[in-house]
């Protein structure tokens, strides 16, 4: 199909492009930005006057809850939620049931996702079989089936020896390892250690749980030179360690979730289980440090950490409730709110959800590395159209996701996706 998007403010953070222009789409390719090619006859025209035209968002942490947790989120509903949030590419962690540790499971998930004709799915393979932390997976076979990296999701490795072997093996073949830095023993609580957790009688997770894990990872990297992505940094102390590691020249990248970027432990309120998330929400100084680190590039990307949870699993007492929150539909709006509240340049706020995540994925994307997260003539037609003046209230019941639990319930958010185009086809229209 030939689509013509007229009069939009086209913004591409990857190359600093920001001006009013038309975009012509021919099939799955962007045919022109600016001057419409002579003889181009659009089958569909979209008037984007007063709206932003952005590269499709890239989210590095979206749990689709399939296979194994269909009662919490169906592939169909979560892929629909992704495009409703302008997300055209997403990474799915391996903690499904069964775990993504076999080639056939990965291929099946990709096949089912492609049939939805929604976002592009990039699976992350399990680092160890069953995420049990004992035997390494067949990384080469999983890479052939489409895995872009390997990790343990939120399951910490109990053996440093296993982690060391995994890093060495991954480095031999040029694979990236994604790790959430949290010590197995110190990370068993449900809230941030401190006065609030003590007062509420909740088991605390100290900052040391993150920093000890980071020290271990960095020491092992110095020996292996493995490319490591640090998932969901949550503390000011963790930020400082990442900053030092990058200054040292270690091959590391990092991300932060929308929850940690804007919320604090105070958002737990009176044991509100919607704020039961992983990593735990920390103090304001941590939130401010995370914001500054994302703004200056110490933290590379912003992720939704989308994890839909069944309603029955959230009505339990706070400490017993299943951790997780719906977030993929909020990613763009949260990025814009962060830009406005913290006076972060809009270009940077958009980059952390478009081009920066692509840079994190790097060569694992193959030819797509130069195509996704940006708008280029001849490039893939993945984009979203956003109403920057839309002010909307988060209503869980109105979200596309099957999971309705979000700590942002009732929040007033700016900007809203009105159209999402994936591979040249309209995948969502508000």
N, C-alpha and C positions, 0 to 999 in steps of 0.2 A: 504494500500500500504506500502511496505517496501522501505525506502529511506536511502541511505548511503551518508553522507556528509564527504568528505575526505579532509584532510590536511589544515583545517581551524584553525585560531587562535581563540580558544574558550574562551570567556570571560563571566563570571557570577559574576557581582558585589555583589550579595547577599551573596556569600560565598568566595569571593576573588579569584576565580579560573581564571587563565590566562595562558594557554599553548596551544601549537599545539596539536590537537587531532582529531580523527574521531568521528562522531556521527551517531549512528544507530537508525533509527526510524521504529517502527513496529506498524502500524495502527496509533492510536492517541497518542502513548506513546513513550518516549525516552527509547530505549532498552539498550543503552550503550553509554558511553562517554569514548573514549580511545580505549580499546581493543574491537574489533568487536566480538560478540558472535559466537561461533563455530556453523557452519551450517546456519548462517544468509546469505540469498541470496537476494540481493537488486534488486528490480524491476526498480529502478532508482538511478543512482549515480550522485552526484553533486561535481565537483572539486572546492573546496574553497581555493585553494592555493593562498597565498597573501591576503586573505580576512578575515574579522572578522565574527565569528558566535556568535550572541548575543541572549539573551532572547527576545521574542517579546516585543515591547514597549507598555507601558500602558499610555494612555492619559486621563487625568481627565476632559477635557473640549473640547468636539467635538459636535458642533451643526450640525445635519444632515438635518435640515430645513424641515423635515417631522415629523408629518403632518402639513399642512397649508401653507408652503412657497416653494412649489415644483418648482416655477419659479426661485427661487434663488439657490436651491440645491436639487437634487433628492437623495433619499436613495441609489440608485444604484451607482451614481457617487461619493458620499461622502464616502461610504464604500470602493469603489475602490481606492479612494484617500488615505484612511487610510492604507490599506495594501501596497500601493505604498510607503508609508513612514515608513513601518516596524511596524506599530501600529497594534497589534493583539487583544487588549482589549481597550475599550473606554467607557467613561461616557458621557451620553447625558443629558444636562440640561433640565429643565421642561418647558421652555418658547416656546413651540410649539403652534400651533393653530389648534385645541383646546389644552389648557394647559394639561400637564400630571397630572391630579388631580383625575382621575377615573381609576379603575382597568382595565376596558375593553380597554381603550386607551393604557395603558402600555403594556398589553398582545398583542394587535394588532401590536404595534411598534416592540416588541421583535420577534413576529412571522415573520413579513416582513423582519426584519434584518437577522434572521436565514436562510431564504430562499436564501439570497445572498451568503451564504457560504464564508463570508469574516471575518471581525473582530468580536470578542465577544462584544455584546452590554450590558451595564449596565445602565439602566435608573435611573435618579434622579427624585423622585416624588416632586410635588409641596408642599410647606409647608402650603399654604393657598389656598382655592378654587379660581380658576381663577387668582391666584397670586395677588388678590385684597387686601390682608393683613387684612381680616376681620375674616373669619371662617376657622378653621383648617381643613385640609383634614383628611380622614380616613387612617391614617398612617399604621395601622395594615394590612388593605386590600391591600394597595399599596405595602407593603413589601412582602406580599404573592404573588403578581404578578411579583415581581422581582426587585423592587426599592431598591437601596443600600444606599440611603441617602435622605434627604429632604432639599429643599432650595427654594429661591426666584429668582434664576438666577440673572439678573441685576436689578430687581425690588425691590427697598428698602421698608422696612416695615415702614409705617408712625406711627404705634402705638407701643410704647415700651411695653405696656400691652400685646398686642398680641404676641410680641416676647418672653416675659417672660413666657406666658402660653405655647407657642410652645416649648420652651426649657425644661420646666418642664415636659410636656407631653412626649416629645421625650426621656428624661432621664428615665422616668418610665419604658419604654420598651426597653431601650438600643439602641435607634436609634441615628444616627449621623445627625447633622444639618450643612449644608454648607451655608455660608453667605459671600457675597461680602461686605466688610465694606465701606459703603458710605452713608453719611447723605443725606436724601431726599431733603432737601432744598439747602444745600451747593454744592450738586453734579450735578447741572443742567447745567453746562457749557460744552464746547466742546474742551477746551485745558487747559493745566496746567496754573494756575495763575502765573503771573510774567511779566517781561518786554516784552517778545516775544508776549504773548497773547494780552497785551495792545497795542503794536505797530501794531499788525495785526487786531485789532478791534474785537477779539474773546472773548466770554464770558469765564471767567476762572473758573477752579475747584481748590479750595485751598486744601492744604495738610490737613487742619483741617477737611475737609469732610471725610477723611479716619480716622484720629486719634480720632475724636469725636465718630464715629461709633464704633471704636475699644474699647475705654474706656467703652462705654455702654455695648457692648457684654461681655467684661471681667468682669464687675461688675455683670451682670446677671449670668454668668457662676459660679462665686464664690458662688452664692446661690443655683444653680441647679446641678452643677458638670456635666453638659451635655457635650458630646463629640462634639466639634465644629471644622469644617475645614474652614479656612479663604481663600477665593478665590481671586486670583489676587492682592496681596499686591503690591503697586505701589510707595511707598515713603520711604525715609530714616527714617523719623519719625515713620512711620508705622512699619518698621523693628524693630526699637528699642523697641516699645511697645510689639511686638510679642516676642522678646527676653526676656523681663522682665516677660511676662506672663508664658513663658515656665520655666524660672528660678524659678518662684513662684510655679510651679507644676500644673498649669491649664492644662486641657486635650484639648489642641489645636494643630492643625497642620496648615500648610499654603502652598500656591503655588504661583508661579509667571509665567506670560505669556512670551513667546519668544519675544513678542514685547517690553515689559518693560525691559527685560533682556539686550537687545542689542541696542535698539533705544532710542532717546531722542526727546524732543520737536522740536529740530532743523530739524528733519526728516520730519516735516510738509512742509518744503521748501516754495514754493509759493502756499500755500493753496492746497497741494496735498491731495485729499480726501482718497487716499489709506491709509494714516496715521491717518484717523479719526477712532479711535478705542476706546474701553472701557476696562479698565480704560485709561484715557488720558496719553499720553507720557509726562514724566516729565524731570527734569534737569539731568545733568551728575552726580551730587553728589548722586541723587536718584538711578540712574542706577548702580553706583559703589557700593552703599550700598546693593542693591538687589543682585548683583553678589556675594559679600562677604557673605551675609546671606545664599544664596543657597549653597555656597561652604562649610560653616561651619555647616550647618544643621539647622540653625534657620528657614529657609524656606525649606520645605521638598521636594517639587516636582516642576518640570518644565512642563508646559502645553502649547499646541499649541494655545488654545483659538480659535479654528477653527470656523469661522462663515462666510460662503460664502454669498456674497451679490450680487444681480443682478446688472449688469452693469449700467442700467438706474438709479439706486439709488445712484450710485457713481459719476455720471456726474453733479450732482447738486453742488451749492456753498458749500464750506467746512462745514459751520455750519448747512446746511440743508441735507447734505449727510447722508445716513444710516451708522451707525457705524458697523464695523466688517471687518474681513480680513481672507483670506484663509491661513492656516498654518500647517495642519496636515502632509502634505508631506515634510515639512521643519524641523520637530521636531528633528530628529536624527542629521541632518547636523548642526542645530543651536547649539545643545548640544556639538558637537565636536568642532565647531568654538569657542564656549565659553571656552572650555577646553584649546584650543591652544592660544587664545588671552589673557586669564586671568591667564594662567599657573595653571589651576585647574587639579588635578590628573584625568586621564582618567577614572579611576574606579568610582570616584564620579560623573563625568559628565554622565556616563552611568547609574549609580544608580538612578539619579533623574528622569529618564524616564523609568525605569524598576521596580526594587524592591521597591524603595521609594513610588511610587504611590500605590502599592499593600498594603504597610504598612498603608497608609492613609485610604484606604478602609477597611482594617482590617477584623473584624469578619463578616461584612456584606457580604463578599464573600463566607462564609461558608467553605466547603471543598476546594474550589478553592484558598483560601488564601495561602495555602502552595504549590500551583502548579504554579501560574502565576508569571510572572516577574522574573523567574529564570530557570536555566537548571539543572535538576536532573534526574538521572536514575530512571525510574518509573514515572516520572512527565509528565505533558502534553507537547506535541510536538508543542509548540508555539515558533517560533524563526524567526530571520531574518539574512540574510547574507549581509554583507556590504563591499563595495570596499573602503578602507580607503584612497586610493591614487586618487580617482576620484575628480576632481575639476570641478564644474559645475556652470553655471550661471542661476539664477532663471528667467525663462521665463514663465509668467503667462499662455500663450497660450499652453504651453507644459504640464501644470499641469492636473491631472486627475479630480480635483474638478470642479464642474460647476461654482463656484465662481472664478473669475480670478483676483480679487483685492488683492494685498499684498504689504505692505510697503517695502518688501524685493526684489521687482522687480529690476532686474539687479545686485543683489548682487552675488559675487563670494563665493560659499560655498564649504566646504570640505566634503568628504565622501558621499557615496550614496548607498541606499539600492538596491540590485540587485535581491534578492529573499526573499519572505516572505512565511512562512509555518504556517498555522493555524490548530490546531487539527490534525496534521499529513498529511495535504494536502497542496499542493502548491497553494497558493491563489494569488500570484503575481510573475511574472518573467520579469525582464527588458530585 
